[in-house]
Amino acid sequence: MEFCTTLIEQTGVMFTPGSALDMEGYVRVGYANNQQVLETGLARVSGFLAHS
């Protein structure tokens, strides 16, 4: 949950915490969007992870 909260606050990218699906320690990534939105979001996540 903390990872997902920090991610959205710092990047605007939303992942669903695994705890919402009884899978603690995982995240759910939605990919039902257009290619440009997905590429931008994944680039933001990559930057976030690189600086964590």
Distance bins in CASP14 RR format, pairs under 12 A and 6 or more apart:
PFRMAT RR
TARGET T0000
AUTHOR 0000-0000-0000
RMODE 2
METHOD distances of the structure
MODEL  1
1 7 0 0 0 0 0 1 0 0 0 0 0
1 8 0 0 0 0 0 1 0 0 0 0 0
1 15 0 0 0 0 0 1 0 0 0 0 0
1 16 0 0 0 0 1 0 0 0 0 0 0
1 17 1 0 1 0 0 0 0 0 0 0 0
1 18 0 0 0 0 1 0 0 0 0 0 0
1 19 1 0 1 0 0 0 0 0 0 0 0
1 20 0 0 0 0 1 0 0 0 0 0 0
1 24 0 0 0 0 1 0 0 0 0 0 0
1 25 0 0 0 0 1 0 0 0 0 0 0
1 26 0 0 0 0 0 1 0 0 0 0 0
1 27 0 0 0 0 1 0 0 0 0 0 0
2 8 0 0 0 0 0 1 0 0 0 0 0
2 9 0 0 0 0 0 1 0 0 0 0 0
2 15 0 0 0 0 0 1 0 0 0 0 0
2 17 0 0 0 0 1 0 0 0 0 0 0
2 19 0 0 0 0 0 1 0 0 0 0 0
2 24 0 0 0 0 0 1 0 0 0 0 0
2 25 0 0 0 0 0 1 0 0 0 0 0
2 27 0 0 0 0 0 1 0 0 0 0 0
2 52 0 0 0 0 0 1 0 0 0 0 0
3 9 0 0 0 0 0 1 0 0 0 0 0
3 10 0 0 0 0 0 1 0 0 0 0 0
3 11 0 0 0 0 0 1 0 0 0 0 0
3 13 0 0 0 0 0 1 0 0 0 0 0
3 14 0 0 0 0 0 1 0 0 0 0 0
3 15 1 0 0 1 0 0 0 0 0 0 0
3 16 0 0 0 0 0 1 0 0 0 0 0
3 17 1 0 0 1 0 0 0 0 0 0 0
3 18 0 0 0 0 1 0 0 0 0 0 0
3 19 0 0 0 0 0 1 0 0 0 0 0
3 24 0 0 0 0 0 1 0 0 0 0 0
3 25 0 0 0 0 1 0 0 0 0 0 0
3 26 0 0 0 0 0 1 0 0 0 0 0
3 27 1 0 0 1 0 0 0 0 0 0 0
3 45 0 0 0 0 0 1 0 0 0 0 0
3 48 0 0 0 0 1 0 0 0 0 0 0
3 49 0 0 0 0 1 0 0 0 0 0 0
3 52 0 0 0 0 1 0 0 0 0 0 0
4 10 0 0 0 0 0 1 0 0 0 0 0
4 11 0 0 0 0 0 1 0 0 0 0 0
4 12 0 0 0 0 0 1 0 0 0 0 0
4 13 0 0 0 0 1 0 0 0 0 0 0
4 14 1 0 0 1 0 0 0 0 0 0 0
4 15 1 0 1 0 0 0 0 0 0 0 0
4 16 1 0 0 1 0 0 0 0 0 0 0
4 17 1 0 1 0 0 0 0 0 0 0 0
4 18 0 0 0 0 1 0 0 0 0 0 0
4 19 0 0 0 0 1 0 0 0 0 0 0
4 20 0 0 0 0 1 0 0 0 0 0 0
4 25 0 0 0 0 0 1 0 0 0 0 0
4 26 0 0 0 0 0 1 0 0 0 0 0
4 27 1 0 0 1 0 0 0 0 0 0 0
4 28 0 0 0 0 1 0 0 0 0 0 0
4 29 0 0 0 0 0 1 0 0 0 0 0
4 45 0 0 0 0 0 1 0 0 0 0 0
4 48 0 0 0 0 0 1 0 0 0 0 0
5 11 0 0 0 0 0 1 0 0 0 0 0
5 12 0 0 0 0 0 1 0 0 0 0 0
5 13 0 0 0 0 0 1 0 0 0 0 0
5 14 0 0 0 0 1 0 0 0 0 0 0
5 15 0 0 0 0 1 0 0 0 0 0 0
5 16 0 0 0 0 0 1 0 0 0 0 0
5 17 0 0 0 0 1 0 0 0 0 0 0
5 19 0 0 0 0 0 1 0 0 0 0 0
5 27 0 0 0 0 0 1 0 0 0 0 0
6 12 0 0 0 0 0 1 0 0 0 0 0
6 13 0 0 0 0 0 1 0 0 0 0 0
6 14 0 0 0 0 0 1 0 0 0 0 0
6 15 0 0 0 0 0 1 0 0 0 0 0
6 17 0 0 0 0 0 1 0 0 0 0 0
6 27 0 0 0 0 0 1 0 0 0 0 0
6 45 0 0 0 0 0 1 0 0 0 0 0
6 48 0 0 0 0 1 0 0 0 0 0 0
6 49 0 0 0 0 0 1 0 0 0 0 0
6 51 0 0 0 0 0 1 0 0 0 0 0
6 52 0 0 0 0 1 0 0 0 0 0 0
7 13 1 0 1 0 0 0 0 0 0 0 0
7 14 1 0 0 1 0 0 0 0 0 0 0
7 15 1 0 0 1 0 0 0 0 0 0 0
7 16 0 0 0 0 0 1 0 0 0 0 0
7 17 0 0 0 0 1 0 0 0 0 0 0
7 27 0 0 0 0 1 0 0 0 0 0 0
7 29 0 0 0 0 0 1 0 0 0 0 0
7 41 0 0 0 0 0 1 0 0 0 0 0
7 42 0 0 0 0 0 1 0 0 0 0 0
7 44 0 0 0 0 1 0 0 0 0 0 0
7 45 1 0 0 1 0 0 0 0 0 0 0
7 46 0 0 0 0 0 1 0 0 0 0 0
7 47 0 0 0 0 0 1 0 0 0 0 0
7 48 1 0 1 0 0 0 0 0 0 0 0
7 49 0 0 0 0 1 0 0 0 0 0 0
7 51 0 0 0 0 0 1 0 0 0 0 0
7 52 0 0 0 0 1 0 0 0 0 0 0
8 14 1 0 1 0 0 0 0 0 0 0 0
8 15 1 0 0 1 0 0 0 0 0 0 0
8 16 0 0 0 0 0 1 0 0 0 0 0
8 17 0 0 0 0 0 1 0 0 0 0 0
8 27 0 0 0 0 0 1 0 0 0 0 0
8 41 0 0 0 0 0 1 0 0 0 0 0
8 44 0 0 0 0 0 1 0 0 0 0 0
8 45 0 0 0 0 0 1 0 0 0 0 0
8 48 0 0 0 0 0 1 0 0 0 0 0
9 48 0 0 0 0 0 1 0 0 0 0 0
10 44 0 0 0 0 1 0 0 0 0 0 0
10 45 0 0 0 0 0 1 0 0 0 0 0
10 47 0 0 0 0 1 0 0 0 0 0 0
10 48 1 0 0 1 0 0 0 0 0 0 0
10 49 0 0 0 0 0 1 0 0 0 0 0
10 51 0 0 0 0 1 0 0 0 0 0 0
10 52 0 0 0 0 1 0 0 0 0 0 0
11 40 0 0 0 0 1 0 0 0 0 0 0
11 41 1 0 0 1 0 0 0 0 0 0 0
11 42 0 0 0 0 0 1 0 0 0 0 0
11 43 0 0 0 0 1 0 0 0 0 0 0
11 44 1 0 1 0 0 0 0 0 0 0 0
11 45 1 0 0 1 0 0 0 0 0 0 0
11 46 0 0 0 0 1 0 0 0 0 0 0
11 47 1 0 0 1 0 0 0 0 0 0 0
11 48 1 0 1 0 0 0 0 0 0 0 0
11 49 0 0 0 0 0 1 0 0 0 0 0
11 50 0 0 0 0 0 1 0 0 0 0 0
11 51 0 0 0 0 0 1 0 0 0 0 0
11 52 0 0 0 0 0 1 0 0 0 0 0
12 37 0 0 0 0 0 1 0 0 0 0 0
12 40 0 0 0 0 0 1 0 0 0 0 0
12 41 0 0 0 0 1 0 0 0 0 0 0
12 44 1 0 0 1 0 0 0 0 0 0 0
12 45 0 0 0 0 1 0 0 0 0 0 0
12 48 0 0 0 0 1 0 0 0 0 0 0
13 27 0 0 0 0 0 1 0 0 0 0 0
13 29 0 0 0 0 1 0 0 0 0 0 0
13 30 0 0 0 0 0 1 0 0 0 0 0
13 33 0 0 0 0 0 1 0 0 0 0 0
13 37 0 0 0 0 0 1 0 0 0 0 0
13 38 0 0 0 0 0 1 0 0 0 0 0
13 39 0 0 0 0 0 1 0 0 0 0 0
13 40 0 0 0 0 1 0 0 0 0 0 0
13 41 1 0 1 0 0 0 0 0 0 0 0
13 42 0 0 0 0 1 0 0 0 0 0 0
13 43 0 0 0 0 1 0 0 0 0 0 0
13 44 1 0 1 0 0 0 0 0 0 0 0
13 45 1 0 1 0 0 0 0 0 0 0 0
13 46 0 0 0 0 0 1 0 0 0 0 0
13 47 0 0 0 0 0 1 0 0 0 0 0
13 48 1 0 0 1 0 0 0 0 0 0 0
13 49 0 0 0 0 0 1 0 0 0 0 0
14 20 0 0 0 0 0 1 0 0 0 0 0
14 27 0 0 0 0 1 0 0 0 0 0 0
14 28 0 0 0 0 1 0 0 0 0 0 0
14 29 0 0 0 0 1 0 0 0 0 0 0
14 30 0 0 0 0 1 0 0 0 0 0 0
14 33 0 0 0 0 0 1 0 0 0 0 0
14 37 0 0 0 0 0 1 0 0 0 0 0
14 41 0 0 0 0 1 0 0 0 0 0 0
14 44 0 0 0 0 0 1 0 0 0 0 0
14 45 0 0 0 0 0 1 0 0 0 0 0
15 21 0 0 0 0 0 1 0 0 0 0 0
15 25 0 0 0 0 0 1 0 0 0 0 0
15 26 0 0 0 0 1 0 0 0 0 0 0
15 27 1 0 1 0 0 0 0 0 0 0 0
15 28 1 0 0 1 0 0 0 0 0 0 0
15 29 1 0 1 0 0 0 0 0 0 0 0
15 30 1 0 0 1 0 0 0 0 0 0 0
15 31 0 0 0 0 0 1 0 0 0 0 0
15 41 0 0 0 0 0 1 0 0 0 0 0
15 42 0 0 0 0 0 1 0 0 0 0 0
15 44 0 0 0 0 0 1 0 0 0 0 0
15 45 0 0 0 0 1 0 0 0 0 0 0
15 48 0 0 0 0 0 1 0 0 0 0 0
15 49 0 0 0 0 0 1 0 0 0 0 0
16 23 0 0 0 0 1 0 0 0 0 0 0
16 25 0 0 0 0 0 1 0 0 0 0 0
16 26 0 0 0 0 1 0 0 0 0 0 0
16 27 1 0 0 1 0 0 0 0 0 0 0
16 28 1 0 1 0 0 0 0 0 0 0 0
16 29 0 0 0 0 1 0 0 0 0 0 0
16 30 1 0 0 1 0 0 0 0 0 0 0
17 23 0 0 0 0 1 0 0 0 0 0 0
17 24 0 0 0 0 1 0 0 0 0 0 0
17 25 1 0 0 1 0 0 0 0 0 0 0
17 26 0 0 0 0 1 0 0 0 0 0 0
17 27 1 0 0 1 0 0 0 0 0 0 0
17 28 1 0 0 1 0 0 0 0 0 0 0
17 29 0 0 0 0 0 1 0 0 0 0 0
18 24 1 0 0 1 0 0 0 0 0 0 0
18 25 1 0 0 1 0 0 0 0 0 0 0
18 26 1 0 1 0 0 0 0 0 0 0 0
18 27 1 0 1 0 0 0 0 0 0 0 0
18 28 1 0 0 1 0 0 0 0 0 0 0
18 29 0 0 0 0 0 1 0 0 0 0 0
19 25 1 0 0 1 0 0 0 0 0 0 0
19 26 0 0 0 0 1 0 0 0 0 0 0
19 27 0 0 0 0 1 0 0 0 0 0 0
19 28 0 0 0 0 0 1 0 0 0 0 0
20 26 0 0 0 0 0 1 0 0 0 0 0
20 27 0 0 0 0 1 0 0 0 0 0 0
20 28 1 0 0 1 0 0 0 0 0 0 0
21 27 0 0 0 0 1 0 0 0 0 0 0
21 28 1 0 0 1 0 0 0 0 0 0 0
22 28 0 0 0 0 0 1 0 0 0 0 0
27 45 0 0 0 0 1 0 0 0 0 0 0
27 49 0 0 0 0 0 1 0 0 0 0 0
29 38 0 0 0 0 1 0 0 0 0 0 0
29 41 0 0 0 0 1 0 0 0 0 0 0
29 42 0 0 0 0 1 0 0 0 0 0 0
29 45 0 0 0 0 1 0 0 0 0 0 0
30 37 0 0 0 0 0 1 0 0 0 0 0
30 38 0 0 0 0 1 0 0 0 0 0 0
30 41 0 0 0 0 0 1 0 0 0 0 0
30 42 0 0 0 0 0 1 0 0 0 0 0
30 45 0 0 0 0 0 1 0 0 0 0 0
31 37 0 0 0 0 1 0 0 0 0 0 0
31 38 1 0 1 0 0 0 0 0 0 0 0
31 39 0 0 0 0 0 1 0 0 0 0 0
31 41 0 0 0 0 0 1 0 0 0 0 0
31 42 0 0 0 0 1 0 0 0 0 0 0
32 38 0 0 0 0 1 0 0 0 0 0 0
33 39 0 0 0 0 0 1 0 0 0 0 0
33 40 0 0 0 0 1 0 0 0 0 0 0
33 41 0 0 0 0 1 0 0 0 0 0 0
33 42 0 0 0 0 0 1 0 0 0 0 0
34 40 0 0 0 0 0 1 0 0 0 0 0
34 41 0 0 0 0 0 1 0 0 0 0 0
35 41 0 0 0 0 0 1 0 0 0 0 0
35 42 0 0 0 0 0 1 0 0 0 0 0
36 42 0 0 0 0 0 1 0 0 0 0 0
36 43 0 0 0 0 0 1 0 0 0 0 0
37 43 0 0 0 0 0 1 0 0 0 0 0
37 44 0 0 0 0 0 1 0 0 0 0 0
38 44 0 0 0 0 0 1 0 0 0 0 0
38 45 0 0 0 0 0 1 0 0 0 0 0
39 45 0 0 0 0 0 1 0 0 0 0 0
39 46 0 0 0 0 0 1 0 0 0 0 0
40 46 0 0 0 0 0 1 0 0 0 0 0
40 47 0 0 0 0 0 1 0 0 0 0 0
41 47 0 0 0 0 1 0 0 0 0 0 0
41 48 0 0 0 0 1 0 0 0 0 0 0
41 49 0 0 0 0 0 1 0 0 0 0 0
42 48 0 0 0 0 0 1 0 0 0 0 0
42 49 0 0 0 0 0 1 0 0 0 0 0
43 49 0 0 0 0 0 1 0 0 0 0 0
43 50 0 0 0 0 0 1 0 0 0 0 0
44 50 0 0 0 0 0 1 0 0 0 0 0
44 51 0 0 0 0 0 1 0 0 0 0 0
45 51 0 0 0 0 0 1 0 0 0 0 0
45 52 0 0 0 0 0 1 0 0 0 0 0
46 52 0 0 0 0 0 1 0 0 0 0 0
END
